[in-house]
């Protein structure tokens, strides 16, 4: 997986809006100087998703959940 142009921000723009500010505070990423931490969190989240997807495909269990819940239509 590559993320060649991941754009994240912890200061300025919409980061001062209430919901965005609260989320950044929960992650302890608010304010200038924390952008690398936020980028690492985003990349780790993507890596976790890719690992989960790869494991499901390897186990031939990719669509079992959808089928069991009737979402295969």
FIKOLZA-1660 file (N, C-alpha, C; in steps of 0.1 Angstrom, whole numbers, plus 5000, padded with zeros to 4 digits):
% residues 73
   i   px   py   pz ch aa at
   1 5008 4988 5000  A  X  N
   1 5000 5000 5000  A  X CA
   1 5009 5012 5000  A  X  C
   2 5005 5022 4992  A  X  N
   2 5012 5035 4992  A  X CA
   2 5002 5046 4994  A  X  C
   3 5007 5056 5001  A  X  N
   3 4999 5068 5003  A  X CA
   3 5008 5080 4999  A  X  C
   4 5010 5082 4986  A  X  N
   4 5019 5092 4982  A  X CA
   4 5016 5106 4985  A  X  C
   5 5003 5109 4987  A  X  N
   5 5000 5123 4989  A  X CA
   5 4989 5125 5000  A  X  C
   6 4992 5119 5011  A  X  N
   6 4983 5120 5023  A  X CA
   6 4983 5134 5028  A  X  C
   7 4972 5140 5028  A  X  N
   7 4971 5154 5033  A  X CA
   7 4963 5154 5046  A  X  C
   8 4970 5158 5057  A  X  N
   8 4963 5159 5070  A  X CA
   8 4967 5173 5076  A  X  C
   9 4959 5177 5085  A  X  N
   9 4962 5190 5091  A  X CA
   9 4958 5190 5106  A  X  C
  10 4965 5197 5114  A  X  N
  10 4961 5198 5128  A  X CA
  10 4960 5212 5133  A  X  C
  11 4961 5221 5123  A  X  N
  11 4961 5235 5127  A  X CA
  11 4956 5243 5115  A  X  C
  12 4947 5253 5117  A  X  N
  12 4942 5261 5106  A  X CA
  12 4931 5255 5098  A  X  C
  13 4926 5262 5088  A  X  N
  13 4915 5256 5080  A  X CA
  13 4903 5253 5089  A  X  C
  14 4897 5241 5086  A  X  N
  14 4885 5236 5093  A  X CA
  14 4888 5230 5107  A  X  C
  15 4901 5229 5111  A  X  N
  15 4904 5223 5123  A  X CA
  15 4899 5230 5136  A  X  C
  16 4895 5243 5134  A  X  N
  16 4890 5250 5145  A  X CA
  16 4875 5248 5147  A  X  C
  17 4868 5241 5138  A  X  N
  17 4854 5238 5140  A  X CA
  17 4852 5229 5152  A  X  C
  18 4841 5230 5158  A  X  N
  18 4839 5222 5171  A  X CA
  18 4841 5207 5170  A  X  C
  19 4835 5201 5160  A  X  N
  19 4836 5186 5159  A  X CA
  19 4851 5182 5155  A  X  C
  20 4857 5189 5146  A  X  N
  20 4870 5186 5142  A  X CA
  20 4880 5188 5153  A  X  C
  21 4878 5199 5160  A  X  N
  21 4887 5202 5172  A  X CA
  21 4885 5192 5183  A  X  C
  22 4873 5187 5185  A  X  N
  22 4871 5177 5195  A  X CA
  22 4878 5164 5191  A  X  C
  23 4876 5160 5179  A  X  N
  23 4883 5148 5174  A  X CA
  23 4898 5148 5175  A  X  C
  24 4904 5160 5171  A  X  N
  24 4918 5161 5172  A  X CA
  24 4923 5161 5187  A  X  C
  25 4915 5166 5196  A  X  N
  25 4918 5166 5210  A  X CA
  25 4917 5152 5216  A  X  C
  26 4907 5144 5211  A  X  N
  26 4906 5130 5216  A  X CA
  26 4919 5122 5211  A  X  C
  27 4924 5125 5199  A  X  N
  27 4936 5118 5194  A  X CA
  27 4949 5124 5200  A  X  C
  28 4947 5135 5207  A  X  N
  28 4959 5143 5212  A  X CA
  28 4967 5148 5201  A  X  C
  29 4961 5153 5190  A  X  N
  29 4968 5157 5178  A  X CA
  29 4964 5172 5175  A  X  C
  30 4958 5179 5184  A  X  N
  30 4954 5193 5181  A  X CA
  30 4966 5202 5182  A  X  C
  31 4965 5213 5174  A  X  N
  31 4976 5223 5174  A  X CA
  31 4987 5220 5165  A  X  C
  32 4995 5231 5162  A  X  N
  32 5007 5229 5154  A  X CA
  32 5017 5219 5160  A  X  C
  33 5024 5212 5151  A  X  N
  33 5034 5203 5156  A  X CA
  33 5030 5189 5158  A  X  C
  34 5017 5186 5156  A  X  N
  34 5012 5173 5158  A  X CA
  34 5008 5166 5145  A  X  C
  35 5011 5172 5134  A  X  N
  35 5006 5167 5121  A  X CA
  35 5012 5153 5118  A  X  C
  36 5025 5151 5122  A  X  N
  36 5031 5138 5119  A  X CA
  36 5024 5127 5127  A  X  C
  37 5020 5130 5139  A  X  N
  37 5013 5120 5147  A  X CA
  37 5000 5117 5141  A  X  C
  38 4992 5127 5136  A  X  N
  38 4980 5124 5129  A  X CA
  38 4982 5116 5116  A  X  C
  39 4992 5119 5109  A  X  N
  39 4995 5111 5097  A  X CA
  39 4998 5097 5100  A  X  C
  40 5005 5094 5111  A  X  N
  40 5008 5081 5115  A  X CA
  40 4996 5073 5119  A  X  C
  41 4987 5080 5126  A  X  N
  41 4974 5074 5130  A  X CA
  41 4966 5070 5117  A  X  C
  42 4965 5079 5108  A  X  N
  42 4958 5077 5095  A  X CA
  42 4964 5065 5088  A  X  C
  43 4977 5065 5087  A  X  N
  43 4984 5054 5080  A  X CA
  43 4982 5040 5087  A  X  C
  44 4983 5040 5100  A  X  N
  44 4980 5028 5108  A  X CA
  44 4966 5023 5106  A  X  C
  45 4957 5032 5105  A  X  N
  45 4943 5028 5102  A  X CA
  45 4941 5021 5089  A  X  C
  46 4948 5027 5079  A  X  N
  46 4947 5021 5065  A  X CA
  46 4954 5008 5065  A  X  C
  47 4966 5007 5072  A  X  N
  47 4973 4994 5073  A  X CA
  47 4964 4983 5080  A  X  C
  48 4957 4987 5090  A  X  N
  48 4949 4977 5097  A  X CA
  48 4937 4972 5088  A  X  C
  49 4932 4981 5080  A  X  N
  49 4921 4977 5071  A  X CA
  49 4927 4968 5060  A  X  C
  50 4938 4971 5055  A  X  N
  50 4945 4963 5044  A  X CA
  50 4948 4949 5050  A  X  C
  51 4953 4949 5062  A  X  N
  51 4956 4936 5068  A  X CA
  51 4944 4928 5070  A  X  C
  52 4933 4934 5075  A  X  N
  52 4920 4927 5077  A  X CA
  52 4915 4921 5063  A  X  C
  53 4916 4930 5053  A  X  N
  53 4911 4925 5040  A  X CA
  53 4919 4914 5035  A  X  C
  54 4932 4915 5036  A  X  N
  54 4941 4905 5031  A  X CA
  54 4939 4892 5038  A  X  C
  55 4937 4892 5051  A  X  N
  55 4934 4880 5059  A  X CA
  55 4921 4874 5055  A  X  C
  56 4911 4882 5052  A  X  N
  56 4898 4877 5048  A  X CA
  56 4899 4870 5034  A  X  C
  57 4906 4876 5025  A  X  N
  57 4908 4870 5012  A  X CA
  57 4916 4857 5013  A  X  C
  58 4926 4857 5021  A  X  N
  58 4935 4845 5022  A  X CA
  58 4927 4834 5028  A  X  C
  59 4918 4837 5037  A  X  N
  59 4910 4826 5044  A  X CA
  59 4898 4822 5036  A  X  C
  60 4896 4828 5024  A  X  N
  60 4884 4826 5015  A  X CA
  60 4872 4829 5023  A  X  C
  61 4872 4839 5031  A  X  N
  61 4861 4843 5039  A  X CA
  61 4857 4858 5036  A  X  C
  62 4860 4862 5024  A  X  N
  62 4858 4876 5021  A  X CA
  62 4843 4881 5021  A  X  C
  63 4834 4873 5016  A  X  N
  63 4820 4877 5015  A  X CA
  63 4811 4869 5025  A  X  C
  64 4816 4860 5033  A  X  N
  64 4808 4852 5042  A  X CA
  64 4799 4861 5051  A  X  C
  65 4805 4871 5056  A  X  N
  65 4797 4880 5065  A  X CA
  65 4785 4886 5058  A  X  C
  66 4787 4891 5046  A  X  N
  66 4776 4897 5038  A  X CA
  66 4765 4886 5035  A  X  C
  67 4770 4874 5031  A  X  N
  67 4760 4864 5028  A  X CA
  67 4752 4860 5040  A  X  C
  68 4759 4859 5052  A  X  N
  68 4752 4854 5064  A  X CA
  68 4742 4865 5069  A  X  C
  69 4744 4877 5065  A  X  N
  69 4735 4888 5069  A  X CA
  69 4725 4892 5058  A  X  C
  70 4725 4884 5048  A  X  N
  70 4715 4886 5037  A  X CA
  70 4718 4898 5028  A  X  C
  71 4731 4902 5028  A  X  N
  71 4735 4914 5020  A  X CA
  71 4741 4910 5007  A  X  C
  72 4738 4898 5002  A  X  N
  72 4744 4893 4990  A  X CA
  72 4735 4896 4978  A  X  C
  73 4725 4903 4980  A  X  N
  73 4715 4906 4969  A  X CA
  73 4717 4919 4963  A  X  C
% end
